[in-house]
Amino acid sequence: MAEIEPAADKVTSYFYALLFVQYPDLRALFPASMDTQRDRLFKALLTAAQHVDDAEVLTAYLANLGRGHRKYGTQPDHYPAVGECLLSALARYATSSWGPETQAAWVRAYTAISQIMIDAAAEDEAVAPAWWQAEVVSHELRTPDIAVVTVRPDQPYPFLAGQYTSVETPWWPRIWRHYSFASAPRSDGLLSFHVKAVPAGWVSNAMVHRARPGDVIRLGAPGGSMTIDHTTRSGLLCVGGGTGIAPIKALVEDVAEHGVRRPVEVFYGARSNEDLYDLDTMLRLEQAHPWLSVRPVVATGPAVRGGTSSETGQLPDAVRQYGPYREYDAYLSGPPGLIRSGVDALVGVGIPTDRIRHDSIEELVSAGD
C-alpha cells in the first residue's frame, strides 16, 4: 500500500485501460465521462483490502457496496475480470514489494471481497429491484440554485428518515449522485429532495435547472445510518448546513410521527438570510411542536428573525454557545467541512463520539456511487 499510494493516479489509469481493452463489454457499465468515477472503484477495493482482517467492518462496508452496484448492472461474472486487472495494475507499479506471497495474499483478499459483494447483491435481488423509476411531480425553485424536487416512485420505496439515496437523471446516464430524503416516509409514497446546483455538477444542475414535472429519474436503494433510535427518550441535537437541513427536517417529522415527546434542538446554518431557503417550513414545525427549538444561524449579515433564537457566525461556533448536551444524540448534515468542524463542536458540548451520527462524504462515496 505504501508503494502504491504515491502512484495511485497511474495505477488507476492503467487499471481502467486494462479493464476496457481486455473486457470491452464492461465499458458500458461506466459513465461516458470517467472524471469522477475514475478512482472510486479502485479506492473502494483498496479500502476493502485495508480492512480485510476486520470481518464485521468489512462485511458491512462491502455488503452495502454490493447492493449499491446492482443499479449499474454488475453481475457475478464481472468480478473475476476486475480482480485480474486490479492485480495486474498492482504488480506493474508495486515492483519492489510484489512477489508470489503478496500476490497470493491479494488473491485471497479479493476473493473474500467479491464473494461478500456477490452474496449481498443476491440477497437484495430477492427483496428489492436494482433501481426504481420515479416521476417528477413537482419542482420548486427556492433560490436561483436550490430546488425542492418531489417524485413518485413506480413501486413502494421503503426507507427511514435521515437516509439518502442515489439519483440518476435521463440526461447523464450512469452518473449517480447521493441526496438525502427531505421528509419522513409519507402515506402518499412521494419522496422529496433538496438539490443545490454546484459548479460542474452534472446531476445537480440537471435536477435544478432542467428537470420538470413529468420527467422520470432513477433511484438506487436507500442507505445511511443517520436514523433515530425510537427505543430511547433522549434529546436530539440536530445541526444542518445548507441543503443539509433536508434530512434534519425528515428526522423532526419522524419524531413527531412517533408521538413521544423528546426535546429536539435544531441549528440551521447558511451563508446569509436569503440562503435559509427552508426556514419557513422549520418554523412552522416549531410552532406545531412544543418540544422543538429551531435556531437559524447566518455566517454574514444581520441575525434572522424567528425561531427560538438566532445567531450570526459559523454554525459550529453557534452550537458551542449552548449546551451542554451530554444526554443528547447528535445528528450532523452538510458539506464535508461542516462535518469535520461540527463533530469537534459537538464533542465540545459534551456529546460522546458514539452518539454523533452523520453520513460523511467518504461514507457516501463507499455506498456504491
C-alpha positions, -999 to +999 in steps of 0.1 A: +000+000+000+028+024+009+044+018-026+011+022-044-002+054-027+022+079-045+014+064-079-023+060-073-033+081-104-011+060-127-023+027-111-059+038-115-054+048-152-036+016-160-063-005-142-091+010-162-072+009-195-065-028-190-101-035-180-116-017-210-091-032-235-094-068-222-131-067-214-146-040-237-182-051-228-177-037-193-172-002-206-210+002-209-213-001-171-194+031-166-204+068-174-192+084-206-170+107-187-148+089-162-137+121-143-155+114-111-158+076-115-121+070-122-108+064-087-139+053-070-139+016-078-102+015-072-104+033-038-132+011-027-111-020-035-081-006-016-103+004+014-117-031+015-082-046+013-071-025+043-100-039+064-097-075+053-088-086+088-118-069+104-147-091+094-175-070+109-165-037+093-155-054+060-188-072+057-210-042+064-189-020+041-189-045+012-225-056+015-236-020+011-213-017-019-225-049-034-262-038-031-253-004-045-236-018-076-268-036-087-280-004-102-251-004-126-260-039-139-230-055-122-231-094-125-211-121-106-191-129-136-178-093-138-158-097-106-131-120-118-123-096-147-120-067-123-098-088-100-075-098-128-069-062-139-065-050-103-037-075-096-020-067-129-021-030-121-007-036-086+020-059-099+031-033-125+035-004-100+044-022-068+076-037-083+097-038-051+070-054-028+053-076-053+060-113-054+043-147-051+034-142-014+020-107-020+000-119-050-014-149-031-025-125-003-042-102-028-059-132-044-073-143-010-084-108-001-101-101-035-118-135-034-133-127+000-142-091-011-160-102-042-179-130-025-193-107+001-205-083-025-219-110-047-238-126-018-252-092-007-264-084-042-281-118-045-299-114-011-310-079-021-323-091-055-348-114-037-365-084-020-358-052-040-354-040-075-319-029-087-334+006-091-367+025-090-382+047-117-396+079-102-416+106-120-411+142-110-444+155-097-433+190-085-403+212-089-400+243-068-370+267-072-364+281-037-333+301-047-315+306-081-295+274-074-316+253-049-347+233-059-371+212-039-379+182-062-407+158-053-410+125-071-434+095-073-416+061-074-431+034-097-433+010-068-432+012-030-399+026-018-390+016+018-366+039+037-361+056+071-360+093+079-324+105+078-313+082+050-303+091+015-305+075-020-286+078-053-301+096-082-295+092-119-311+116-145-320+108-181-296+135-193-265+119-179-268+081-180-248+061-155-238+091-134-253+088-099-252+113-070-265+110-035-293+131-020-310+128+014-347+124+017-362+157+028-392+141+047-401+111+067-419+083+048-453+097+037-486+080+033-489+091-003-455+074-011-440+107-025-403+114-020-387+149-018-351+161-022-334+194-017-309+198-045-282+226-048-267+231-083-229+231-078-203+242-104-197+213-129-222+192-111-239+172-139-267+156-118-273+186-095-275+211-124-299+188-143-321+184-113-322+221-105-323+237-140-336+210-163-359+186-145-397+194-148-429+176-138-433+145-160-396+138-163-385+104-150-354+098-129-339+066-114-333+060-077-309+034-062-315+017-029-317+037+004-286+039+025-272+057+055-272+053+093-283+088+103-316+074+117-333+077+151-334+052+178-370+052+189-364+029+219-349+058+239-363+092+250-330+111+249-330+145+233-318+152+197-293+179+188-296+184+150-271+206+130-278+212+094-259+234+070-273+245+036-292+216+020-281+195+049-313+207+065-332+182+044-325+150+064-328+171+096-364+181+086-371+144+080-358+135+115-381+161+131-411+147+112-401+112+123-401+123+160-435+139+156-450+109+140-438+086+168-457+108+193-430+105+220-422+140+235-384+144+235-365+176+232-352+184+197-328+213+191-321+223+155-293+246+144-299+256+108-270+274+091-264+292+059-243+319+044-269+346+045-306+352+054-316+345+017-299+311+018-321+298+046-345+285+019-364+262+042-367+283+073-404+289+070-410+252+070-388+246+100-406+275+119-440+260+111-428+227+126-415+246+157-449+263+162-467+229+159-444+211+183-436+225+218-406+201+221-389+216+191-365+246+191-352+260+158-321+283+158-312+299+124-275+308+121-262+330+093-225+335+085-229+371+073-254+398+077-280+405+104-293+377+125-326+362+113-359+370+130-378+339+141-371+307+158-362+301+195-331+324+189-309+333+160-272+337+157-246+353+134-213+335+127-202+300+119-225+271+127-201+251+149-195+283+170-232+288+175-236+253+188-208+259+213-227+288+228-254+264+240-254+232+260-241+212+275-259+184+256-245+154+275-278+134+274-285+141+237-279+122+205-265+144+178-272+145+140-250+164+117-256+170+080-240+194+054-208+199+034-177+179+043-160+209+060-191+213+083-190+176+091-154+178+103-157+211+123-192+201+135-180+168+151-154+188+171-181+213+183-205+185+193-178+167+213-171+201+229-207+204+241-205+171+258-217+146+233-197+113+231-185+105+196-205+072+196-237+093+199-229+116+169-244+104+137-236+117+102-230+104+067-197+117+058-186+122+022-163+092+024-192+070+035-214+084+007-187+075-019-184+040-005-221+034-007-220+025-043-218+059-061 
